[in-house]
Amino acid sequence: MKTQTQVFRGYGKRKQLNVQTAVECRFTQEIETILSTHCGLVVTGADVTDGEVRYYGKAHFSLVYEDSERHVCRAEKGVEWSATEKDDFLFPALTARLNAAVENISVRREGASVYAQALIGADISFYGEQNFEYLAGGDLIMRRETVGVLSAHLVSGTAETEDEFDTDFVGDILQHAETVNLIELVCETGALKVEGEINLCILALKGNSLVSFERLVPFSMEIPCDAAAFGARAEANVSVANVTIHAEADEEKSKCTVFAEFTLTAEGCVYEESEVDAVTDAFSPTHETHLVFATAESGGVGDTFRVTERVSGKCTLSSPVTFSDALQAITLQRAEADLVATAEGKRVEGVAAATLIVLGADGAHRGVEIGLPFSVPVDAQNATVSVLVCGMSARQKQEGEIDAEATLKITVQEKRAFSAHLVASAEEGEQLPLEDSAVSVYIPRAGDGLWELAKSLKKSPEEVEASNPDIGFPIGEGQRVIVYRKKTIL
């Protein structure tokens, strides 16, 4: 028995790990009350060796606080961090792509020092060769199917953008935070075009008060990719690698011009879809056949859609507020969200959080963490979600309660996966016994298809159909199948 096999050579995601690590920073300033804590994160690399991956980057911590004399101050410090995760699957030929974010920040005091700790959550995707061997032809009766396969092409790039805008006069910029929102990913011939916006949130000092403002800064970048073509799907992660902000004040006009310069890094993946004409089952009409099967799996992304929703409601509070507190600023807007199944269908549910700066009747500032729950219906099944929070405002209509409003920009990207059970190879076994009769009548199982029937009869589907032109498939209850055999007269 002769057979022909072929090998499909592709590249795709082989493994994904979800990991956490903690990064800590020590401040020695005289800090009386911490108002706001932020950690900006930059991933600088990931190295894969046998059985482990080491990933590393930089963390920039900033504190806004009051000292013992109730002066509002800021402190900044950067630290380098690294972590290692072990997994027996890993080997050096894999390429690691890391998407990391700060999940939580905590602060503690030890003596005269203050320690800020950031809990970093990371999704590490590992890409490598994704090859499989499959039966392509030979002396067998074969069932062929066209199998879709997705191949990944990794891309990366950098871009710079800047913005300037006028605002009311402020004395000092205390803290800033940046969140990237992707608006559109478009594949063109030879390039991936990325459009998005940076939500810049600034906390500033104005006299003895704290004020906050935000700005949506648009950006675009074009990343070369030979495999990119019109209609191809892609995914990308864009982060702010560096930002420089300064303000020029015009005291006579009581105005400030704020200048912001951003350096962006992007890592993404363009997916190329191809088809393989493969054999998913086979048999011999004369011999037992031993088949070896292989599973061909590949994954990528499907459609992406975006929803903008204005939400409002009562907030959870980390500490009480009263009518004697003056609400001054909202800063560090962020969101935690998941795609969940409910009785009404899929929804994006989560919490829009922020730091609310209040001024108490005693003249002291303090920071209150607020959380605004939300639930937004979406038409999606298996997908990833990201949420940008902007335009958040808060007020105290009833004592002790904070009502907030926020605009949510929700991005939902569906996952796409191909999986096929293919015949990798076939070996010939013992010869089948010969049938002596010229005509045989079989009563097959109800529900059998043409292929299942042909395989049980050791006849090609074409022969079965030719002998039984009036039978429909799948087989109905009580139907009979006739098989004719050519006899040689000696």
N, C-alpha and C positions, 0 to 999 in steps of 0.2 A: 504494500500500500504506500503510495507516494503522497506526501503532504508538503505544502509550502507555507512558511510562516514569515511574518514581517514584524518589524519593531517600530513602534511609534515613539519618537523622541520629543519630549516636551519639557516645560518648566512650569512649576507651580508651587502653591503653598503645601508644605509637607507636614507642618506641625504648628500649633499655637499654644503658648503658655500665658496664663494670667498670674502675675506675680505682684508682690508688694515689698517695699523696703522703706525704712525710715531714715530721714536726714535731719540732723540737729545742728543748731547754731547757737553760740553763746554771746550774750550782750552784757557788757559791764557798765553801761550808763546808769545813772541814778534814775530809776523808773518808778514812779509812784502808781500810776494807773495806765494800763494799756488800753488804747481806744480801738486800734485796728491793726491786724496782723496779716501780712500777705507774703506768699512765696511764689516767685516766678521761676519757671523750670525750663532748662535747655538740655536736651539730650545730645551728647556729642559722639556717641558711638556704641557699638555692640560687637563683641568678638566671640565667635563660636569655636570651641575646641571639642575634643572627644568627651562626651558626657556632660558638658556644661556650657553655659553662656555667661559672659561677663558684660554687663552694660553699665554705662557711666555718663555723667553729665555735670552740669553746674546748677546750683540753686541760689537764687538771690532773695534773701529775706529782708523785709522792711517792716518796721514798727512805727506806729504813730502813738505817742503817749503823752501824759502829763507828768512833769517832775514834781518835786515836793512843794514848789512854789506855784503850782498850777499853770506853768508855762507849757504850751503845746509844742512838742518837739518831734523830731523824727530820728530814726537810726536805721542804717542799712549795712548789710554784710553779705558777702558772697562766699559760698563754700563749694568745693568739688566733692562729688559723691560717686560711689561705685558699689555694685552689688553683683552677686553671683547666684545663679540658679542651676541646679543639677537636673539632668534628665538623660536616661540611658540612650534615647533615640538620637541625640545630637552628635554631629560630626563636623569636621572643619569645612567641608565643601558647601555647607549650607550658608545662606546669607540671611542675617537677622534684620528685621525691620521693627522698630520700637515706637509705640504710641503711648506716651506717658502723661499723667496728669496728677496734680495734687488732690488727694481725696479728703484730707483733713489736716488742720493745723491746730496744735495745742501749745500752751505756754505754761511753764512752771518756774518757780523761784527756788533757788538754792543759795542761801546766804545773800550776798550782795549782787549776785548774778541772776540774769533771766535767761532761760533756755527756751528757744522756739524749735518745735519739732514738726516736720512735715511728713505725712504718710503719703508715699508715692505709689500709685497703682499703675501698672504697665501691662499692656498687651504686646507680647512679642510674637511676631509671625516669622516663621522660618521657610525660606524658599530654596528650592533645589531642583535637580533633574527629576522628572516624573515620567519614566519610560515604562512601557509594557509591550510584551510580545503577544501576538495574536495569530490565529490560523487564518490564512488568506485564500487557500485553495487546496486541491488534491483530489484523490480518488475516493471521495465520500459524497453522500447526499447531505447537503449543508443548508442550514437556515441562516440567511444573511440579513443583517440589519445595519442601517447607517447610524453610527454612534457619534454623538457630539462630544467634542473635547475642548476644554478651555486651557489655553497656555498663557502664562503670566509674563509680562515684560516689565521689569522694574525700571523706574525712572526717578530722577532727582534733579533739583534745580534750586537756584536762589534768585531773589529779586529784592529791589529796594523801592520804597515809596515814601512819600512825605506829605505833610499836611500843615496848614497854618490856619488859625481861626482866631477871631476876636471874642473876648469875654469881658465880664466886669472885672474891675481892678482887684487883684489878689496880691497878698504880700509874699507868699511862698507856696510852692508846690510841695506837698508833704509826701504823697504816695500816688502811684499810678499802677493800673493793671490793664492788661490787654487780652482780649479773647478774639479768636479768629472764627469767622463764619464763612463757609464756602457757599457761593451762590450758584455757580455753574462749572461743570467739567465738560469740555467738548473736545473730542478727538478730531483732528484734521490730518491731512496727509503729512506724515512726518513729525507731528507735534501734538502735545497735550496742552490745551489752553485752560488756565485756571482763573476764574473770576471770584472775587470775594470781598469781604470787608473786615476791618479790624474795629472792634468796639473798644475804644479807649476811655477808661474811667479814671478821673483825676479827683483827688481829695486835696483841697488847698486851704490855706489860712488867710482869712480876710479880717484884719483887725484882731479882735478877740474871739471871732466866730470861725467855725469850720463850714466850708461850702464844698459841694461836689458838682461836677458836670461831666458829661460824656459826649463822645464824638464818634460817629461811624465813618471810618476812613476807607474808601474803596481802594482795591489793588487788583492788578492783573499780572499774570506771568505766563510765559510760553516755555514749555519743557520739551526739548527734542526727543523724539522716539521714532525709530525707523519702522516699528510695527504699528504705529498709530495710523488709523484710517477712518474716514467718515463713517459714523454709525457704530464704531467700537465703543465698548463701555470701559469705564475707568474708575478708580478710586484714588484719593489723595489725602494726605495729612499735611497741613501747613501750620507752621509755628513761628513765633516771633523770636528770632535768635538774638536780636539786640534792638534797643530803643533808646533814643536820645531826645529828651524833652527840655526845653527852656522857654522862658517867658520874657517878653520885653514890655515894661510897664510905661504907660503914659498917665502920670498922676494928674496932669491938668484936665484931661478928658475922662479920668477915672476909668480907663480901659487897659486891657492887657491883650497882647498878641502872643498866642502860644504857637511854638514851632515844634513839630514832632517828626522825627526821622526813624524809619523802621527798616530793619534787615530781616527778610523772611527766608525760611528754608522750607522746601517741599520735598516730600517723598511720596511716591505713588506707584500705581501699577496699571498698565494698560492690558486688557484681556483680548486675546486673539482667538476667535472661534474657528475650529476646523472640524471636518467630518472624516470618519474612518469607516470603510466598508469592511466589516468584520463578521466572523462566524460566531453565532451565539449558541448553536447546537449542531450536532452532526451524528451520522451513523452510517454503517456499511450495510448493504443488502445481503452480503455473503458472510461476513465475519462479525464476531463480537468486537466492539470498539471501546477502548478505554480513553476517556477524555480527561484532560487536565484543564481546569478553569482558572482564569485570573480576573480580578476586579479592576476595572479602569475607572478611577475617580478623579474628578477635577472640579474646582470651584472658582467662583468669581463673584461679580456683583450684577444685579439686575437693574431695574428702573430706580430712579431717584426722584422723589418729589418733596416739595417744601410747603409748609403750612405756617402762616403767621396768625397768631391768636392773641387777643388782648384779654388778660385774666385779672380777676380782682377777688378780694375776700379778706377774711380775718387771718392774721398771722400768728404763728407760734412765736414766743419770746423767750430768750435766754435769761432775762431778768425783768422785774416789774418796771412799768412806767406809770406816771401819774400826770394829772393836768399841770402840775408844777414843773414838769420837764418840757423844755423847748426842743422840738425836733429840728436839727440843723442840717444834717447831710445823710445821704445814702451812698454807700460805696461798696466795692467788691461784689457786684452782682454776679451770680452764678446759678447753675441749676444741676440737679441730679435727677435723672429720668430713666425710665425703662419702658419697653413695649410689653404690655400685659394683655392677657385675654380676659374679657369680662362677658357677662351675659348679653350685653348689647354689642359685642364685637371687640376688636382690638382698639386699644387706647394707649396714648403716651401719657404716663402718669409719673408725677414726681413732685419736687419742691423747688421753687425759685427762692434762693436765699440771698441775703445781703447783710452788711453791717450798718446799723442805724446809729448815728452819732447824736446824742442828746446832751443838753446842758441843764443840769439840775438847779434847783432853787438856791443851793449853796455856792453856785458859781463854778462847780467842777463838771468837767466833761466825763462821759463814759460811753462805751460802745455796747450796743445791744444787738445780738444776733437775731434776725427775724427770718421766718420761713413761711412762704405762701404756697400751700398745696395747689396742684392743678391736675386736671384730667382732660385730655383732648382726644376726640375720636379720630382715627386714621384708617385708611383702607390699605392695610398691609398684613402680611403673614409673618414670614421669617425675615427680619430686617434689623439693622442697627439704627439707633437714633442719636441725634445730638441736638442740644437746645442752647440757643443764645438768649440771654436775658438782657433787655435794654429798656430804657424809658421807665424805670421803676420809681414810684412815688409812694409816700406813706403819710398818713394823718391819724390823729387820735380823736375820733368822734365821741367815743365813750371812754371814761376814765379807766385806765388799765388795759385798753384794747387798741391794737394798731390795725388799721385797714390799709391795705396796699393794692396797688395796681402795677401791672408790668406787661410789656410786650414780649411774647415768646416767638422766636424764629426757629421753627422745628424742621430739621432735615431728616428724612427717612430714606435709607438706602437698602433696598431689598438684596438679600443674598441669593446666589444662584449656584446650583450644584448639578453636575452630571455624574451618573454612576451607571456602569454597564457590566454585566457578567459575561465575559468572552471566553471562547475556547482558545487556550494558549497552545495546546499540542494534542495529538491523537496517536494512539498506538493500536495496531491490529492485534486482535485476540484470536480465540479459537474459531474454526469454521462453523457456521450455522448449519443445522440439519436441513436437508432438501425436502421440499414439499412435493409429493408425488401427484396430487390431484391437479386437474386442469382448472377447476373452479372451486373456490372456497367462499363460504358465506360467514361473515362475522357480525356479531351484535356488540358494537362498541359501547363505551360508557357515555351516558348523556352528558353533554357539555364539552366533550372533546373537540378541539379545533382540528383543522386539516393537518397541521404539522404533527400534533400528538398522535393522530390516527395513522399517518404515514409512517411515523417512527415505530409504532407498535406492529405494523404490518411489514416493515422492512421494504417498503416501496416508496418511490419518489412521490411527492405531492401531485405531480402532473399525472402519474399513472393512476393514482387513486381517483382523481377528478374525472379522468377519461373513462374509467370503469363505472363511475357512479355519477352521471351528469345531473341527476335529479335530486341529489342530496345537498342540503344546505349546511352551513357551518356557523356556529357550533352544532354538534350532533344533537338531534332531538331524542326524546324518550322512545325506545322501541324500534328505532331505525336499524336497517340492516345494510351492510356494506359487502359488495361482491368484489372478489379479486380473481382476475383471470391470469392464467400462466400459460405461456407458449410451451407446447410439447413437441419434442423432436421425434419423428417416426423413422425407425431404423429399417 
